[in-house]
Amino acid sequence: MDMKKIKNTFNNFWDKNIATKPVILSTTERSETERKSLLEKQIISYVSRGWRLDTQTDFAAVLSSGKRLNHILHLLLSIVTFGIWIIFWIVMGLTNKIATVTISVDKFGNTSISRKSI
């Protein structure tokens, strides 16, 4: 087999069977404005999908999705309904998830994203 055919076969396999492609990291240093712009684009992308911006520095940001339970409200509802609401409170506590994303941009303009579910 010649190299061109092997490369095409590999690329077709890669496109069809692998969810993510390899990341090519930059080695050219970027200016502060370029790095801030890259971070801003990532933030806008997440916020447009319903995420909340919690904190932001020049080259990093923390975003979250989901809501915390209002335990005082659920306690009051449990008292008013003579404990029946506790069932709903437990189910909501088990199914409620808060996801956190930390986005950072290094001096070369490479973006790293780490996700965490609570």
N, C-alpha and C positions, 0 to 999 in steps of 0.2 A: 504494500500500500504506500502511496506517496503521502507526504506530510500534509498536503492541502486537504486530502480526503479525510485523514485522521483528525485534523483540526476541525473540519466541518462536522464530522460525526460527533466529536466531543462537544462542540458548541450546541448542536441540536439536542444532545442528551442533557446537557447542562440546563438549557432553557426549559425543557419539558419536565425534568425530574427534580430539580433543586429549587427550593423556595427563595433562597437568597443567593445573590451573586457575590463573588469576592469583592472586598472593599479595597479600593486603591487609595492609599494614604498619600497625602501631599507632603513634600519635603521642602517646599518653598515657603519661607516666612511671609506671613500676611500682615498688613497694617491693622491697627486697632479698629479703624472704621470698617474694614472688610470683615473682621472677626465679629464685630457687633452686628453687622448686617446679616451675617450667616446665622447668628443666634436669633435675631429678630424674625427671620424667615421661618425657623423651626418653631418658635413660639407662636407665630401667627397660624402655622399649620395645625398645631395642637389645639389652640383656642378656638379655631373655626370648627373643630370636631367636638366641642363641648368641654374641654378641659379648663381648669381655673389656674391662673398664674398665682402661685403662693409667694415666692421670693425671686428676686433677680439681681444679679451683680453685672459687671461689665461683660463677662465672658461665661456666665453660668446662670441657669434658671431651674427652679423647681416648680413643677405643675402637678395638679392632683385632679382626680375624677372620682365622683361618688360623694355621698354625704354621711356625716356622722349621725348616729341616732341621738335623739333628744330624750335622754333617759328620764329627766324630770317629768316631761309630758307623759311618757309611757307609765311612770309610776302613778301619776295622778289618774290616768285612765284606768289603771288596774284597781286603784282604790274605789273609783266611782262605779266600776262594773263588778265589784266584789271578787276580783281576782281572775275573771274570765279573760281580760285583756293580756294577761301574762303569757298565754299561748301565742298570741300574735307578736308580742314583744320578743319572745324567744326565737320565733321563726324569722323575724326581721333581723335580729342580731346575728343569726347564723348565715343569712343570705346577703347581708350588707357587706360590701367590699369597697375599700378605698384604695385606689391605685395611685401611685406616685411615680413621676418621671423626672429624672435629673438630666438636664442637657448641658453639656459644656463644650466649648470650642478652644482648642489648643493654639499655640502660637503659629502653627502651620495652616490653620483653618480647618483642621479635621474635627468633625463633630462626633462626640460620643454621647450615647443615650443609654441610661440605665433605668430599668423599670423595677418597681417593687409593689406588691399587693399586701395590704394590711387586713 
